[in-house]
């Protein structure tokens, strides 16, 4: 709430993409369990990101784990002993993607809460996920369309609020 000005998932509230990025960066600044990586730009020059969540140790070893996964993706030429070592020392990655279509507003909102819970919750179940899996999140696949949809949503709310009583 301190970053967004509202609780994630609040009724009749959608979050602009730039505010989502502020939220994820605030999480990354607050804990070594979260890392935000820029992966490119949208057609309208919005920064596109992937957000990683895992244990402190795993985030520190993220690049090595990626390198291992790349080797396992095409193990031709690797000796069997090396393949077995890679399998034993490499953790899987699980990816979530929100907002594939700009009108899909719910997943992008929910992913902020999921990343928060994965980063801070201390239950044995969540700790086991953090220790054994790299979770990556594309918060919004269509950042440009997302912001247009959020604009339209708030414009519709303003029009409804200013309509005369009894108007359809």
C-alpha positions in Angstrom: 0.0 0.0 0.0 2.9 2.3 0.7 4.1 2.1 -2.9 0.9 1.8 -4.8 -1.4 3.9 -2.6 -3.9 1.0 -2.4 -3.8 -2.6 -1.4 -3.1 -5.1 -4.2 -6.5 -6.4 -5.4 -8.5 -3.6 -4.0 -12.0 -3.4 -5.5 -12.6 -1.0 -8.4 -8.8 -0.4 -8.6 -6.4 -1.2 -11.3 -2.6 -0.5 -11.3 -0.8 1.3 -14.0 2.2 -0.5 -15.4 4.8 2.1 -14.2 3.4 1.7 -10.7 3.7 -2.1 -10.9 7.4 -1.6 -11.8 7.8 0.7 -8.7 6.2 -2.0 -6.6 8.5 -4.8 -7.8 11.6 -2.6 -7.5 10.5 -1.7 -3.9 10.3 -5.5 -3.2 13.8 -6.0 -4.8 15.2 -3.2 -2.6 13.7 -4.7 0.5 14.9 -8.3 0.1 17.6 -10.2 -1.8 14.9 -12.8 -2.6 13.6 -10.6 -5.5 15.5 -9.4 -8.6 14.1 -7.3 -11.4 15.7 -7.6 -14.8 15.0 -5.4 -17.8 14.5 -7.6 -20.9 13.6 -4.9 -23.5 11.3 -2.1 -24.5 7.7 -2.1 -25.7 6.6 -0.4 -28.9 5.7 2.7 -26.9 9.1 2.6 -25.1 7.9 1.1 -21.8 10.5 -0.9 -20.0 9.8 -4.7 -20.1 10.9 -6.8 -17.1 11.1 -10.2 -15.7 10.9 -10.5 -11.9 12.7 -13.3 -10.2 11.8 -14.7 -6.8 13.8 -17.4 -4.9 15.9 -17.9 -1.8 18.8 -15.4 -1.1 21.3 -18.2 -2.1 19.4 -19.0 -5.3 19.1 -15.4 -6.4 22.9 -15.0 -5.9 23.4 -18.1 -8.1 20.8 -17.2 -10.8 23.3 -16.8 -13.7 25.0 -20.1 -12.9 21.6 -21.9 -12.7 20.7 -20.3 -16.1 24.0 -21.5 -17.6 23.3 -25.0 -16.3 19.8 -25.0 -17.7 21.2 -24.0 -21.1 23.6 -26.9 -21.0 20.9 -29.3 -20.0 18.6 -28.0 -22.8 21.1 -29.4 -25.3 23.4 -31.9 -23.6 24.9 -33.3 -26.7 28.6 -33.6 -26.4 28.6 -33.6 -22.6 29.8 -36.7 -20.8 27.2 -38.6 -18.8 28.9 -37.7 -15.5 28.6 -34.0 -16.3 24.9 -34.4 -17.2 24.3 -36.1 -13.9 26.2 -33.4 -12.0 24.2 -30.7 -13.8 20.9 -32.4 -13.0 21.8 -32.8 -9.4 23.0 -29.2 -9.0 20.4 -27.3 -11.1 17.1 -26.0 -9.9 14.0 -25.8 -12.1 12.5 -22.5 -13.1 8.8 -21.8 -13.2 7.5 -18.8 -15.2 4.2 -16.9 -14.8 3.0 -14.4 -17.4 0.3 -11.8 -16.7 -1.6 -9.5 -19.0 -1.1 -11.4 -22.3 -4.1 -9.4 -23.5 -4.6 -5.9 -22.3 -8.1 -6.7 -21.1 -6.8 -9.4 -18.9 -6.4 -7.2 -15.9 -6.7 -9.7 -13.0 -3.5 -11.8 -13.5 -1.2 -8.7 -13.5 -2.8 -7.5 -10.2 -2.6 -11.0 -8.7 1.0 -11.5 -9.6 2.1 -8.6 -7.4 0.5 -10.4 -4.4 2.0 -13.7 -5.4 5.6 -12.3 -5.7 5.2 -10.6 -2.4 4.0 -13.8 -0.7 6.8 -15.8 -2.2 9.3 -13.2 -1.1 8.3 -12.7 2.5 6.1 -15.6 3.8 7.9 -17.9 6.2 5.6 -21.0 6.1 7.3 -24.3 5.4 5.4 -24.6 2.1 6.6 -21.2 0.7 10.1 -21.7 2.1 10.3 -25.0 0.3 9.3 -23.4 -3.0 11.9 -20.6 -2.5 14.6 -23.1 -1.7 14.0 -25.4 -4.6 12.6 -23.4 -7.5 13.3 -20.2 -9.3 10.0 -18.4 -10.0 10.1 -15.8 -12.7 7.2 -13.4 -13.6 6.4 -11.3 -16.6 4.0 -9.0 -14.8 2.4 -7.7 -18.0 3.0 -9.0 -21.5 1.3 -6.1 -23.2 2.4 -3.1 -21.2 1.2 -0.5 -23.7 -2.3 -2.0 -24.0 -2.4 -2.4 -20.2 -2.1 1.3 -19.6 -4.7 2.1 -22.3 -7.1 -0.3 -20.7 -6.5 1.2 -17.2 -7.1 4.6 -18.7 -10.4 3.4 -20.2 -11.4 1.7 -16.9 -10.9 5.0 -14.9 -12.6 7.1 -17.6 -15.6 4.8 -17.4 -15.7 5.1 -13.6 -15.6 8.9 -13.9 -18.4 9.0 -16.5 -20.5 6.7 -14.3 -20.0 8.9 -11.3 -20.9 12.1 -13.1 -24.0 10.6 -14.8 -27.4 12.1 -13.6 -29.3 10.0 -11.1 -31.4 7.4 -12.9 -29.5 7.6 -16.1 -28.9 4.3 -17.9 
